Amino acid sequence: MGNDRLELRSSCVGPWPVNAYVLVCPTTRRSVLIDPGADPGELMDMLVGTEAAAILLTHAHPDHVGALDEMRARLGAPVMAHPGSRHHGVNLVADRWIGDGDRLNVGRHTLRVYHAPGHTDDQVCFALWDDEGKEDHRVIVGDAVFEGGPGKTQSPEDFNVALETLRRVVLSWPDEAICYPGHGAPFRLGDIRGALRAFLRKDHGDFCGHATWGM
Protein backbone atom coordinates (compact mmCIF):
# COMPACT_ATOMS: atom_id res chain seq x y z
CA MET A 1 0.00 0.00 0.00
CA GLY A 2 2.93 2.34 0.71
CA ASN A 3 3.65 3.17 -2.94
CA ASP A 4 0.22 4.66 -3.62
CA ARG A 5 0.91 8.36 -4.13
CA LEU A 6 -1.59 11.14 -3.92
CA GLU A 7 -2.97 11.97 -7.33
CA LEU A 8 -2.18 15.58 -8.17
CA ARG A 9 -4.44 17.43 -10.60
CA SER A 10 -3.89 21.03 -11.66
CA SER A 11 -5.57 23.66 -13.77
CA CYS A 12 -4.56 27.20 -14.68
CA VAL A 13 -7.58 29.43 -13.96
CA GLY A 14 -8.56 33.06 -13.99
CA PRO A 15 -7.35 36.19 -15.79
CA TRP A 16 -3.92 36.41 -14.07
CA PRO A 17 -3.76 33.24 -14.22
CA VAL A 18 -3.22 31.07 -11.12
CA ASN A 19 -2.64 27.34 -10.60
CA ALA A 20 -5.42 25.57 -8.70
CA TYR A 21 -4.63 22.07 -7.42
CA VAL A 22 -6.62 19.01 -6.37
CA LEU A 23 -5.04 16.18 -4.38
CA VAL A 24 -6.81 12.82 -4.36
CA CYS A 25 -6.23 9.78 -2.15
CA PRO A 26 -6.20 6.84 -4.61
CA THR A 27 -7.70 4.47 -2.03
CA THR A 28 -10.50 6.48 -0.44
CA ARG A 29 -11.05 9.02 -3.28
CA ARG A 30 -11.11 11.77 -0.66
CA SER A 31 -9.73 15.03 -2.04
CA VAL A 32 -8.72 18.57 -1.17
CA LEU A 33 -8.96 21.63 -3.39
CA ILE A 34 -6.09 24.13 -3.09
CA ASP A 35 -6.35 27.79 -4.13
CA PRO A 36 -9.76 28.13 -5.88
CA GLY A 37 -8.79 31.24 -7.80
CA ALA A 38 -11.51 31.37 -10.48
CA ASP A 39 -13.66 29.36 -12.90
CA PRO A 40 -15.81 27.26 -10.52
CA GLY A 41 -16.97 24.99 -13.35
CA GLU A 42 -13.40 24.04 -14.19
CA LEU A 43 -12.63 23.50 -10.52
CA MET A 44 -15.62 21.17 -10.21
CA ASP A 45 -14.36 19.22 -13.24
CA MET A 46 -11.04 18.73 -11.42
CA LEU A 47 -12.91 17.16 -8.50
CA VAL A 48 -14.90 14.64 -10.57
CA GLY A 49 -14.84 11.15 -9.04
CA THR A 50 -13.75 12.41 -5.61
CA GLU A 51 -15.26 13.47 -2.29
CA ALA A 52 -13.99 16.94 -1.40
CA ALA A 53 -12.91 16.95 2.26
CA ALA A 54 -11.52 20.50 2.49
CA ILE A 55 -10.53 23.66 0.65
CA LEU A 56 -6.97 24.75 1.46
CA LEU A 57 -5.38 28.14 0.84
CA THR A 58 -1.69 28.82 0.36
CA HIS A 59 -2.55 32.49 0.99
CA ALA A 60 -5.51 34.80 0.56
CA HIS A 61 -4.50 37.07 -2.32
CA PRO A 62 -7.51 37.73 -4.58
CA ASP A 63 -6.12 35.72 -7.50
CA HIS A 64 -5.97 32.64 -5.24
CA VAL A 65 -9.41 32.99 -3.61
CA GLY A 66 -11.61 34.49 -6.33
CA ALA A 67 -13.91 31.46 -6.45
CA LEU A 68 -13.66 30.57 -2.77
CA ASP A 69 -17.17 31.61 -1.73
CA GLU A 70 -18.83 29.74 -4.58
CA MET A 71 -16.74 26.59 -4.11
CA ARG A 72 -17.40 26.65 -0.39
CA ALA A 73 -21.14 26.80 -1.11
CA ARG A 74 -21.00 24.08 -3.78
CA LEU A 75 -18.86 21.63 -1.81
CA GLY A 76 -19.93 22.29 1.77
CA ALA A 77 -16.31 21.58 2.68
CA PRO A 78 -14.37 23.35 5.44
CA VAL A 79 -11.91 26.08 4.49
CA MET A 80 -8.45 25.87 6.06
CA ALA A 81 -5.95 28.75 6.04
CA HIS A 82 -3.25 30.43 8.11
CA PRO A 83 -4.48 33.23 10.40
CA GLY A 84 -1.73 35.70 9.44
CA SER A 85 -2.54 39.25 8.34
CA ARG A 86 -3.76 39.79 4.78
CA HIS A 87 -3.19 42.35 2.06
CA HIS A 88 -5.77 43.99 -0.21
CA GLY A 89 -8.45 44.10 2.48
CA VAL A 90 -9.39 40.42 2.08
CA ASN A 91 -11.70 39.38 4.91
CA LEU A 92 -11.33 35.63 5.24
CA VAL A 93 -13.32 33.44 7.61
CA ALA A 94 -11.83 29.96 7.87
CA ASP A 95 -13.40 26.89 9.41
CA ARG A 96 -9.98 25.83 10.69
CA TRP A 97 -6.87 27.93 11.18
CA ILE A 98 -3.67 26.05 10.40
CA GLY A 99 -0.06 26.70 11.37
CA ASP A 100 3.50 25.54 10.86
CA GLY A 101 3.96 21.83 11.54
CA ASP A 102 0.28 20.93 11.32
CA ARG A 103 -0.66 17.67 9.63
CA LEU A 104 -3.74 17.52 7.41
CA ASN A 105 -5.29 14.24 6.29
CA VAL A 106 -6.22 13.51 2.68
CA GLY A 107 -7.75 10.06 2.97
CA ARG A 108 -4.88 7.78 4.02
CA HIS A 109 -2.28 10.39 3.16
CA THR A 110 -0.99 13.47 4.94
CA LEU A 111 0.02 17.04 4.14
CA ARG A 112 2.63 18.79 6.29
CA VAL A 113 2.08 22.55 6.65
CA TYR A 114 5.04 24.94 6.42
CA HIS A 115 4.48 28.58 7.33
CA ALA A 116 6.38 30.50 4.64
CA PRO A 117 5.85 34.25 5.15
CA GLY A 118 7.33 37.04 3.07
CA HIS A 119 5.17 37.31 -0.02
CA THR A 120 2.34 37.49 2.51
CA ASP A 121 2.23 36.90 6.24
CA ASP A 122 -0.33 34.11 5.83
CA GLN A 123 1.59 32.18 3.14
CA VAL A 124 1.90 28.43 3.70
CA CYS A 125 3.24 25.49 1.71
CA PHE A 126 1.86 21.94 1.73
CA ALA A 127 4.32 19.03 1.56
CA LEU A 128 2.82 15.72 0.45
CA TRP A 129 3.42 12.55 2.48
CA ASP A 130 2.53 9.01 1.42
CA ASP A 131 0.28 6.54 3.22
CA GLU A 132 3.20 5.22 5.27
CA GLY A 133 4.11 8.65 6.60
CA LYS A 134 7.12 9.15 4.32
CA GLU A 135 7.93 12.28 2.34
CA ASP A 136 6.51 12.25 -1.16
CA HIS A 137 8.96 14.94 -2.39
CA ARG A 138 6.19 17.09 -3.86
CA VAL A 139 5.35 20.47 -2.32
CA ILE A 140 2.56 22.92 -3.16
CA VAL A 141 4.46 26.20 -2.63
CA GLY A 142 1.96 28.90 -3.58
CA ASP A 143 3.83 32.16 -4.22
CA ALA A 144 6.61 31.48 -1.71
CA VAL A 145 9.16 30.49 -4.37
CA PHE A 146 9.32 30.18 -8.16
CA GLU A 147 11.82 28.67 -10.55
CA GLY A 148 13.14 32.14 -11.37
CA GLY A 149 13.04 33.83 -7.96
CA PRO A 150 11.12 34.41 -4.73
CA GLY A 151 7.57 35.75 -4.52
CA LYS A 152 6.97 39.49 -4.84
CA THR A 153 7.25 41.50 -1.63
CA GLN A 154 5.63 44.79 -0.64
CA SER A 155 8.30 46.26 1.65
CA PRO A 156 11.97 45.78 2.59
CA GLU A 157 10.78 44.22 5.84
CA ASP A 158 8.69 41.68 3.93
CA PHE A 159 11.64 40.96 1.63
CA ASN A 160 13.86 40.16 4.63
CA VAL A 161 11.16 37.85 5.97
CA ALA A 162 11.05 36.13 2.57
CA LEU A 163 14.83 35.65 2.67
CA GLU A 164 14.52 33.97 6.07
CA THR A 165 11.78 31.71 4.69
CA LEU A 166 14.07 30.68 1.84
CA ARG A 167 16.87 29.88 4.29
CA ARG A 168 14.83 28.18 6.98
CA VAL A 169 12.05 26.48 5.03
CA VAL A 170 12.78 26.05 1.34
CA LEU A 171 16.44 25.05 1.66
CA SER A 172 15.45 22.39 4.21
CA TRP A 173 13.71 20.40 1.48
CA PRO A 174 15.70 17.80 -0.49
CA ASP A 175 16.98 18.34 -4.02
CA GLU A 176 14.38 15.80 -5.19
CA ALA A 177 11.51 18.02 -4.05
CA ILE A 178 9.25 19.07 -6.92
CA CYS A 179 7.76 22.48 -6.22
CA TYR A 180 4.29 23.29 -7.56
CA PRO A 181 3.92 27.08 -7.57
CA GLY A 182 0.92 29.36 -7.73
CA HIS A 183 1.96 30.58 -11.18
CA GLY A 184 3.98 28.84 -13.87
CA ALA A 185 5.36 25.34 -14.23
CA PRO A 186 6.60 23.00 -11.48
CA PHE A 187 10.34 22.73 -10.95
CA ARG A 188 12.89 20.57 -9.12
CA LEU A 189 14.41 22.30 -6.10
CA GLY A 190 17.86 20.86 -6.76
CA ASP A 191 17.93 22.64 -10.11
CA ILE A 192 17.73 26.07 -8.46
CA ARG A 193 19.50 25.41 -5.16
CA GLY A 194 22.81 26.89 -6.31
CA ALA A 195 21.19 30.05 -7.65
CA LEU A 196 19.06 30.38 -4.51
CA ARG A 197 22.09 30.10 -2.22
CA ALA A 198 24.00 32.66 -4.29
CA PHE A 199 21.01 35.00 -4.07
CA LEU A 200 20.96 34.68 -0.29
CA ARG A 201 24.66 35.53 -0.02
CA LYS A 202 24.16 38.93 -1.69
CA ASP A 203 23.40 42.23 0.04
CA HIS A 204 20.11 43.44 -1.46
CA GLY A 205 19.92 46.63 0.59
CA ASP A 206 16.39 47.98 1.00
CA PHE A 207 14.98 46.07 -1.95
CA CYS A 208 11.37 44.95 -2.29
CA GLY A 209 9.18 43.89 -5.22
CA HIS A 210 9.78 41.33 -7.97
CA ALA A 211 13.15 39.59 -7.65
CA THR A 212 15.10 37.10 -9.74
CA TRP A 213 17.89 34.79 -8.62
CA GLY A 214 20.37 36.56 -10.91
CA MET A 215 19.86 40.09 -9.61
C-alpha positions as CSV (number, residue, x, y, z in Angstrom):
1,M,0.0,0.0,0.0
2,G,2.9,2.3,0.7
3,N,3.7,3.2,-2.9
4,D,0.2,4.7,-3.6
5,R,0.9,8.4,-4.1
6,L,-1.6,11.1,-3.9
7,E,-3.0,12.0,-7.3
8,L,-2.2,15.6,-8.2
9,R,-4.4,17.4,-10.6
10,S,-3.9,21.0,-11.7
11,S,-5.6,23.7,-13.8
12,C,-4.6,27.2,-14.7
13,V,-7.6,29.4,-14.0
14,G,-8.6,33.1,-14.0
15,P,-7.3,36.2,-15.8
16,W,-3.9,36.4,-14.1
17,P,-3.8,33.2,-14.2
18,V,-3.2,31.1,-11.1
19,N,-2.6,27.3,-10.6
20,A,-5.4,25.6,-8.7
21,Y,-4.6,22.1,-7.4
22,V,-6.6,19.0,-6.4
23,L,-5.0,16.2,-4.4
24,V,-6.8,12.8,-4.4
25,C,-6.2,9.8,-2.1
26,P,-6.2,6.8,-4.6
27,T,-7.7,4.5,-2.0
28,T,-10.5,6.5,-0.4
29,R,-11.0,9.0,-3.3
30,R,-11.1,11.8,-0.7
31,S,-9.7,15.0,-2.0
32,V,-8.7,18.6,-1.2
33,L,-9.0,21.6,-3.4
34,I,-6.1,24.1,-3.1
35,D,-6.4,27.8,-4.1
36,P,-9.8,28.1,-5.9
37,G,-8.8,31.2,-7.8
38,A,-11.5,31.4,-10.5
39,D,-13.7,29.4,-12.9
40,P,-15.8,27.3,-10.5
41,G,-17.0,25.0,-13.4
42,E,-13.4,24.0,-14.2
43,L,-12.6,23.5,-10.5
44,M,-15.6,21.2,-10.2
45,D,-14.4,19.2,-13.2
46,M,-11.0,18.7,-11.4
47,L,-12.9,17.2,-8.5
48,V,-14.9,14.6,-10.6
49,G,-14.8,11.2,-9.0
50,T,-13.8,12.4,-5.6
51,E,-15.3,13.5,-2.3
52,A,-14.0,16.9,-1.4
53,A,-12.9,17.0,2.3
54,A,-11.5,20.5,2.5
55,I,-10.5,23.7,0.7
56,L,-7.0,24.8,1.5
57,L,-5.4,28.1,0.8
58,T,-1.7,28.8,0.4
59,H,-2.5,32.5,1.0
60,A,-5.5,34.8,0.6
61,H,-4.5,37.1,-2.3
62,P,-7.5,37.7,-4.6
63,D,-6.1,35.7,-7.5
64,H,-6.0,32.6,-5.2
65,V,-9.4,33.0,-3.6
66,G,-11.6,34.5,-6.3
67,A,-13.9,31.5,-6.5
68,L,-13.7,30.6,-2.8
69,D,-17.2,31.6,-1.7
70,E,-18.8,29.7,-4.6
71,M,-16.7,26.6,-4.1
72,R,-17.4,26.7,-0.4
73,A,-21.1,26.8,-1.1
74,R,-21.0,24.1,-3.8
75,L,-18.9,21.6,-1.8
76,G,-19.9,22.3,1.8
77,A,-16.3,21.6,2.7
78,P,-14.4,23.3,5.4
79,V,-11.9,26.1,4.5
80,M,-8.5,25.9,6.1
81,A,-5.9,28.8,6.0
82,H,-3.3,30.4,8.1
83,P,-4.5,33.2,10.4
84,G,-1.7,35.7,9.4
85,S,-2.5,39.2,8.3
86,R,-3.8,39.8,4.8
87,H,-3.2,42.3,2.1
88,H,-5.8,44.0,-0.2
89,G,-8.4,44.1,2.5
90,V,-9.4,40.4,2.1
91,N,-11.7,39.4,4.9
92,L,-11.3,35.6,5.2
93,V,-13.3,33.4,7.6
94,A,-11.8,30.0,7.9
95,D,-13.4,26.9,9.4
96,R,-10.0,25.8,10.7
97,W,-6.9,27.9,11.2
98,I,-3.7,26.0,10.4
99,G,-0.1,26.7,11.4
100,D,3.5,25.5,10.9
101,G,4.0,21.8,11.5
102,D,0.3,20.9,11.3
103,R,-0.7,17.7,9.6
104,L,-3.7,17.5,7.4
105,N,-5.3,14.2,6.3
106,V,-6.2,13.5,2.7
107,G,-7.7,10.1,3.0
108,R,-4.9,7.8,4.0
109,H,-2.3,10.4,3.2
110,T,-1.0,13.5,4.9
111,L,0.0,17.0,4.1
112,R,2.6,18.8,6.3
113,V,2.1,22.5,6.7
114,Y,5.0,24.9,6.4
115,H,4.5,28.6,7.3
116,A,6.4,30.5,4.6
117,P,5.9,34.2,5.1
118,G,7.3,37.0,3.1
119,H,5.2,37.3,0.0
120,T,2.3,37.5,2.5
121,D,2.2,36.9,6.2
122,D,-0.3,34.1,5.8
123,Q,1.6,32.2,3.1
124,V,1.9,28.4,3.7
125,C,3.2,25.5,1.7
126,F,1.9,21.9,1.7
127,A,4.3,19.0,1.6
128,L,2.8,15.7,0.5
129,W,3.4,12.5,2.5
130,D,2.5,9.0,1.4
131,D,0.3,6.5,3.2
132,E,3.2,5.2,5.3
133,G,4.1,8.7,6.6
134,K,7.1,9.2,4.3
135,E,7.9,12.3,2.3
136,D,6.5,12.2,-1.2
137,H,9.0,14.9,-2.4
138,R,6.2,17.1,-3.9
139,V,5.4,20.5,-2.3
140,I,2.6,22.9,-3.2
141,V,4.5,26.2,-2.6
142,G,2.0,28.9,-3.6
143,D,3.8,32.2,-4.2
144,A,6.6,31.5,-1.7
145,V,9.2,30.5,-4.4
146,F,9.3,30.2,-8.2
147,E,11.8,28.7,-10.6
148,G,13.1,32.1,-11.4
149,G,13.0,33.8,-8.0
150,P,11.1,34.4,-4.7
151,G,7.6,35.7,-4.5
152,K,7.0,39.5,-4.8
153,T,7.3,41.5,-1.6
154,Q,5.6,44.8,-0.6
155,S,8.3,46.3,1.7
156,P,12.0,45.8,2.6
157,E,10.8,44.2,5.8
158,D,8.7,41.7,3.9
159,F,11.6,41.0,1.6
160,N,13.9,40.2,4.6
161,V,11.2,37.8,6.0
162,A,11.0,36.1,2.6
163,L,14.8,35.7,2.7
164,E,14.5,34.0,6.1
165,T,11.8,31.7,4.7
166,L,14.1,30.7,1.8
167,R,16.9,29.9,4.3
168,R,14.8,28.2,7.0
169,V,12.1,26.5,5.0
170,V,12.8,26.1,1.3
171,L,16.4,25.1,1.7
172,S,15.4,22.4,4.2
173,W,13.7,20.4,1.5
174,P,15.7,17.8,-0.5
175,D,17.0,18.3,-4.0
176,E,14.4,15.8,-5.2
177,A,11.5,18.0,-4.1
178,I,9.3,19.1,-6.9
179,C,7.8,22.5,-6.2
180,Y,4.3,23.3,-7.6
181,P,3.9,27.1,-7.6
182,G,0.9,29.4,-7.7
183,H,2.0,30.6,-11.2
184,G,4.0,28.8,-13.9
185,A,5.4,25.3,-14.2
186,P,6.6,23.0,-11.5
187,F,10.3,22.7,-11.0
188,R,12.9,20.6,-9.1
189,L,14.4,22.3,-6.1
190,G,17.9,20.9,-6.8
191,D,17.9,22.6,-10.1
192,I,17.7,26.1,-8.5
193,R,19.5,25.4,-5.2
194,G,22.8,26.9,-6.3
195,A,21.2,30.1,-7.7
196,L,19.1,30.4,-4.5
197,R,22.1,30.1,-2.2
198,A,24.0,32.7,-4.3
199,F,21.0,35.0,-4.1
200,L,21.0,34.7,-0.3
201,R,24.7,35.5,0.0
202,K,24.2,38.9,-1.7
203,D,23.4,42.2,0.0
204,H,20.1,43.4,-1.5
205,G,19.9,46.6,0.6
206,D,16.4,48.0,1.0
207,F,15.0,46.1,-1.9
208,C,11.4,44.9,-2.3
209,G,9.2,43.9,-5.2
210,H,9.8,41.3,-8.0
211,A,13.2,39.6,-7.6
212,T,15.1,37.1,-9.7
213,W,17.9,34.8,-8.6
214,G,20.4,36.6,-10.9
215,M,19.9,40.1,-9.6
